[in-house]
Amino acid sequence: MTELNKNYKCSICGNLVKVLQAGIGELVCCGQPMNIAVEEVSSEQTMPPVPKTPTEEPSQEEPQV
């Protein structure tokens, strides 16, 4: 059984999995059950970086009527 919001790591290949919805199943990777990761990984490390979008500066011109 998996635990909600826990990180699991494959002892063979090192894959990391974060449980977002717990269930009665067992996480398996490389043919072996995955174990709860000893060192918790922060969400900043697991989330891909969000690209910054350029923002337009407000125009200094007066609007035309």
Secondary structure, 3 states (H helix, E strand, C coil): CCCCCCEEECCCCCCEEECCCCCCCCCEECCEECEECCCCCCHHHHCCCCCCCCCCCCCCCCCCC
